[in-house]
Amino acid sequence: MAKAIDLAKVIYQVPDLALMEQALLDFGLFPVERTPDALFMRGTGSQHHIHETRRGDEARFIGAAFEVSSREDLDELAALPGSSEVLPNDEPGGGWVVRMTMPDGFEINAIWGRERVEPLPVRKPNPFNAAHDKQRVNASIRTPREPSPVIRLGHFVLHVSNHDESVAWLQERFGFLPSDYFAPPGQQSPIVGTFLRCNLGKQLVDHHCMLVLQSDRVTVHHTSYEVQDLDAIMSAHDYLASKQWKLDCGVGRHLLGSQVFDYWKDPFGFRIEHYTDGDVVDADYKPSIFNGTAQETTQWGMEPPSDFFM
Ligand SMILES: [Fe+2]
């Protein structure tokens, strides 16, 4: 079975590439290339780019791409109904791509052989002086109020019309493992949400690279980017506030995945998240069913606005 080894990028469409570029610079991404019709941005990590924006009249989420483990994986995916053949990837970074369309119309591509880039310098994590573990001695914390570098793309969340069908489609193509499930409050079934992660055996991966949620409204909920640590979250928070960004929900700590989160709305109304300190797991991690209330998915921090769960 083909296997995703990483989330490679998300793809949006907006009418104003310059406005999107400025927003992503504020959010801590770095420019790679801009053409009249597309914008490519990276994090500090080795993925060539993690965010693609195409120019188009309507602002909308288009989809995402996963990196797969081999050229053979692409051949396997190309043989499935609805897939393109294996094509040269004609965007910056190159490599090879199989283009696919998920239920509900999201574009989900598999890529392999894309050029890797030299990581950008980023400060080390700030040592933390916990009550019983002093890691910082004869040294102070100094955190500038500026964009916090985005290190990598962590995950994205889709609202879909048929949860089971979408999860099966994704698992069949990318070998994802379920990390945790949502059921309605107080019930064990039906499953209405599934966190998915890459299966890299004993190698540690994020608790989820995707969350798929049953919904009446087909849309992206948010895309999420990892920053270095809590100081990075908070200094970015103050910086974005100073730039009149619209706060959506944050700062707080999630229950499922444990991330410290901070959600904002970009100028096009898309929800975008910084996170740090998320759970990492290997293939042995066993999923459980969460059937508490929506509010219980936040352990501490800002209570999500009413439209957060819609
Ligand atoms: Fe998230």
Residues whose N, C-alpha, C, O or C-beta is under 5 A from the ligand:
A	BS01	LIG	S224 E273
